[in-house]
Amino acid sequence: MKIVIVGIGYVLCIWGGGLIIGKICKILKLPHNQNIGLLKAGTFIGYFERFLILTFILINIYEPIGLLFVGKSIIRFSNREESEYFLIGTLASFSWAVFLGIILTFLIK
């Protein structure tokens, strides 16, 4: 039963999170230029970051979450609008993964 709960949690975290973060960015009407960088790179980066964050929470190792955030922050130096878009997306993604990680931790105990 724990495996099923964790599996559902990963699906909700990775792909459900992508839908929620996309809606948040759309509601806020954040500027985003699709011509910059690789096509859908941000989507896939979000999938990987939510996967990693949820995994770290489930195995009770929290330090790498901070390193992940710092690493992403260092990489993104651009104009203000792009930085705001990036920061809101990153924080929404991290928040969603942490929220589900806490819920899953309680459900599997």
C-alpha positions in Angstrom: 0.0 0.0 0.0 2.9 2.4 0.8 4.3 1.9 -2.7 1.0 2.8 -4.3 0.7 6.0 -2.1 4.3 7.0 -3.0 3.7 6.3 -6.7 0.6 8.4 -6.8 2.4 11.1 -4.8 5.2 11.2 -7.4 2.7 11.5 -10.3 0.8 14.3 -8.5 4.1 16.0 -7.6 5.8 15.9 -11.0 3.0 16.2 -13.6 0.3 17.6 -11.4 2.8 20.2 -10.2 3.5 21.1 -13.8 -0.2 21.8 -14.4 -0.5 23.9 -11.2 2.6 25.9 -11.8 1.5 26.6 -15.4 -1.8 27.8 -14.2 -0.2 30.1 -11.6 2.0 31.7 -14.2 -0.9 32.1 -16.6 -3.1 33.7 -13.9 -0.4 36.1 -12.9 0.1 36.9 -16.6 3.9 36.6 -16.2 5.9 37.5 -19.3 7.5 34.5 -20.9 9.3 34.3 -24.2 9.2 30.8 -25.6 11.9 31.6 -28.1 14.6 31.8 -25.4 16.5 28.6 -24.7 15.5 25.0 -25.4 11.9 24.2 -26.2 10.0 23.2 -23.0 13.3 23.1 -21.0 11.7 24.8 -18.0 8.9 22.2 -18.0 11.4 19.3 -17.8 13.6 21.1 -15.3 10.5 21.5 -13.1 9.8 17.8 -13.4 13.3 16.9 -12.3 13.4 19.4 -9.4 10.0 18.2 -8.0 11.2 14.6 -8.3 14.4 15.4 -6.4 12.7 17.5 -3.7 10.0 14.9 -3.1 12.7 12.1 -2.9 14.8 14.2 -0.5 11.8 14.8 1.8 10.8 11.1 1.8 14.3 10.0 2.8 14.7 12.8 5.3 17.6 14.6 3.7 16.8 18.3 3.4 20.1 20.0 2.7 20.2 19.2 -1.0 16.9 21.1 -1.4 18.7 24.3 -0.4 21.6 23.5 -2.7 19.2 22.9 -5.6 17.6 26.3 -5.1 20.9 28.1 -4.8 22.2 26.3 -7.9 19.2 27.4 -9.9 19.4 30.9 -8.6 23.1 31.2 -9.6 22.4 30.0 -13.1 19.7 32.5 -13.8 21.0 36.0 -14.3 18.9 38.0 -16.7 16.5 40.9 -17.0 14.0 41.6 -14.2 10.9 40.3 -15.9 12.5 37.0 -16.8 14.0 36.7 -13.3 10.6 37.3 -11.7 9.0 34.7 -13.9 11.8 32.2 -13.1 11.6 32.9 -9.3 7.8 32.6 -9.1 7.9 29.3 -11.1 10.7 27.9 -9.0 9.1 28.9 -5.7 5.7 27.5 -6.8 7.4 24.2 -7.9 9.4 23.9 -4.6 6.3 24.7 -2.5 4.2 22.1 -4.3 6.9 19.4 -3.9 7.4 20.2 -0.2 3.7 20.2 0.4 3.2 16.8 -1.2 6.3 15.5 0.6 4.9 16.4 3.9 1.5 14.9 3.1 3.2 11.7 1.8 5.4 11.4 4.9 2.3 11.4 7.1 0.4 9.0 4.9 3.1 6.3 4.8 3.8 6.4 8.5 
